[in-house]
Amino acid sequence: MTYTIDAIFHGKVFEPSSQVNLKPNTKVKITIEENQENGEFNRAYTFLKTARNLNIDAPADFSENIDSYL
């Protein structure tokens, strides 16, 4: 079974923000997605990081004249 919950990290342990239906000592796999106060900034940064990593070979004026290149 897979479901998503919110939790708070206390330095050594994660405390679920809501009730979970698990027996004590049940092993689970945790995927961490850090919530950002400023999600818009985080998305912009992620986009720019991705764009930079694409290593697109384009003319120097590509961003200014993108419509003519499409």
N, C-alpha and C positions, 0 to 999 in steps of 0.2 A: 504494500500500500504506500502511496506517495501523497503527501500533502505539504503545504507551505504554512509556516507559522512565523510570527515575529518573536524575537527574543532580545534580551539585553545581555551583553558580555560584561562580567564582573571581574575581569582580570585573569581568572582561572576557569570559570564555568559560565555556561550560557543558561540564563533563566528565561523560560518561555513566558511570553506576555499573556498567554491564555492557556486554558486547561488542555492537556494532551492525554489521549487515551492509550497510554503505554504502561506496561508493568515495570516496576523498578528494575534497574540494571539491564534494561533492554538496549542492545547495541543499535545505533543508528548511524547513518551517513549524513553529514552536515555540509551543505553548500552555502558559502557566505556571500551575501550581496549587501554591501555596506550602504545604508541609507544616508543620503547627503541632505543637509539642510537646504542647500541651493542646488536642486536637481538640474535646473536649466544650465548652470555653469558646468556641471559634471557632464551633461550630454554634449555640450559644445566642445569641451576639452576632449572627450572621447572621439568625436567626429574628426577634429583636427589631428589627433594622434593617428587615427586610422588613415586619413588622407595623406599624411606625411609618410606613413609606412608603405603606401602603395607604390611609391617611387615612379610616378607617372612622368614620362618624358614628354614635355609640352613646351610650346613657345613661351618666351618671357612674358608676353602680354595675354596669356591664356585666360586669366581670371577677369581681365578688363574686357575682353572681346569673346567671351565664351559662346555667345549666340552665333557668331560668324563661324565658329569651329564645329558647331553641332550639325 
